[in-house]
Amino acid sequence: RTPEQLNAGGEWHGFELKLAQYILQATDEAVLGDTEKLLLRVLATVREPILLEDALASKELAACGLEAAHKARLRLADLMLIEQSGELMALHPFLYTYFGDQLRELSQLRDSIAADIGIYAYHKAIGLNRELAEIYSSKQQDTSELARKSNEVLRYAVPAGKLLRSVGNDRLAEELPLQIKGTLRDMVFFYYQEKHDYKKALEYAERWLVISPTDNEIALLSARCYRNFRTQESLARADEILARLENQPHNRYFAARIFREKALVREISGDRQGAKELFNKGIQIKLDFPYIGNYVGLANL
């Protein structure tokens, strides 16, 4: 299959997993030490380039010791599992899916890492922003120092906002010196896909749709949240959103997904025949690569 087919078929997640598993065959989990595994999980949680000293804000990694963490970093770099830019290190992008899936099964560890590094990054961003304000108020402004401090504020504020929100600490996230609009969108997927907290995902979806009302992907996810509540009122709300989405510009693949959602709402409502008809309508849409959601739904019925 070409990359275009994989992407159009919504299979990129599975493709990344397969690629990661293929790459990791030579470095089986048994080959990696506990500190190396932990460092990979820290990087998978943060999802931004980070200094080793910042990663050690995680009490789990700090318990391994600075020397062990430093050795783990060198070995992971040698195995090409992390990429480095100066002192900053990050997980290779295609490995986020692999280790992110692992962290779903280790939710307490993930939340602990996110809380520790989120609060640490928050304090760093606040402190750096204070220093930045002092430079601005100075009569002799150093342009290069301004740029450096601004980049550092950004480097800490972005992960701090995401990590704090991911553990429900919205209050601190709102106090950061800058807000990244896209963080709200990221949180919709995080709470829906990783935490399965549909109430929280819906809260973020509704906040994001105020900013970007034409984001059909997030609107569809909000309908899925309502569908997962499985009450008469929530199912009616899901139907309302899906009916509105049908009248919005979208491609055939998205149309097939709308049919699946409408069918699932019908199925939960007890209308099995209506669900069957909607799954079949989704299957009948001619696509370059089939959307399997409607086939699975029909098979389940």
Buried (B, 14 or more C-beta within 10 A) or exposed (E): EEEEEBEBBBBBEEBBBBBBEEBBEEBEEEEBEEBBBBBBBBBBBBBBBBEBEBBBBBEBBEEBEEEBBEBBBEBBEEBEBBBEEEEBBBBBEBBBBBBBBBBEEEEEBBBBBBBBBBBBBBEBBBEBBEEBEEBEEEEEEEEEEBEBBBEBBBBBBBBBBBBBBBBBBBEBBEEBBEEBEBBBBBBBBBBBEBBEBBEBBBBBBBEBBEEEEEBBEBBBBBBBBBBBBEEEEBBEBBBEBBEEBEEEEBEEBBBBBBBBBBBBBBBBBEBEEBBBBBBBBBBEBEBEBBBBBBBEBBEEE
